């Protein structure tokens, strides 16, 4: 059942720009429910050489009644022959508390069409420490 007044309605827009060594993304998410919340964001990935890339992202939420206000993250990838090591650290600022998180990852190509990527997230929210582990599996045609 379509109930935008009760469930809210979201619209996402994104613009991408790619060169051989960099990727830039700029977007906005608008959410309507009891009020309107707009969250513009950007993300960039810049390759320094054939093996190392730097990553950065930021977003800020505008509107009444929002919980997450700011997000800032930085990271890096190191590419090897059949694997890619990555680290990404971020801070999300909420109305009452900040959350710090770090993602450690290693993507391994098992074949030309299959890759596996174990990931560990280390999260600090206030005085609470958490960790989340997951595995992404990618298929390419």
VENUR-V968323 format. One record per residue. RES is the residue in one small letter. PHI is phi in radians with two decimals (none if undefined). Layout:
BEGIN
RES	PHI
RES	PHI
END
This chain:
BEGIN
x	none
x	-1.53
x	-2.28
x	-1.12
x	-1.19
x	-1.46
x	-1.63
x	1.60
x	-2.43
x	-2.16
x	-2.25
x	-2.06
x	-2.34
x	-2.63
x	-2.14
x	-2.08
x	-2.38
x	-2.19
x	-2.15
x	-1.17
x	-2.11
x	-2.64
x	-2.35
x	-2.24
x	-2.28
x	-2.37
x	-2.68
x	-2.62
x	-2.06
x	-2.08
x	-2.19
x	-1.93
x	-2.63
x	-1.35
x	-2.64
x	-1.99
x	-2.18
x	-2.04
x	-2.26
x	-1.30
x	-2.62
x	-2.47
x	-2.58
x	-2.41
x	-2.33
x	-2.08
x	-1.45
x	-1.47
x	-2.58
x	-1.17
x	-2.03
x	-1.95
x	-2.22
x	-1.85
x	-2.20
x	-2.67
x	-2.62
x	-2.65
x	-2.55
x	-2.47
x	-1.73
x	-2.04
x	2.48
x	-1.51
x	1.29
x	-1.53
x	-1.71
x	-1.52
x	-1.84
x	-2.25
x	-2.43
x	-2.42
x	-2.51
x	-2.42
x	-2.93
x	-2.67
x	-2.18
x	-2.17
x	-1.67
x	-2.07
x	-0.98
x	-2.10
x	-2.55
x	-2.46
x	-1.65
x	-2.50
x	-2.44
x	-2.48
x	-2.06
x	-2.56
x	-2.25
x	-1.97
x	-1.80
x	-1.80
x	-1.01
x	-1.90
x	-2.72
x	-1.96
x	-2.17
x	-1.92
x	-2.52
x	-2.31
x	-1.96
x	-2.00
x	-2.57
x	-2.54
x	-1.64
x	-2.13
x	-1.42
x	-1.46
x	-2.75
x	-1.15
x	-2.01
x	-2.27
x	-2.35
x	-2.20
x	-2.47
x	-1.24
x	-2.39
x	-2.14
x	-1.87
x	-1.89
x	-2.22
x	-2.15
x	-2.08
x	1.07
x	-1.72
x	-1.69
x	-1.88
x	-2.42
x	-2.45
x	-2.30
x	-2.06
x	-2.65
x	-2.26
x	-1.70
x	-2.12
x	-1.99
x	-2.14
x	-2.09
x	-1.68
END
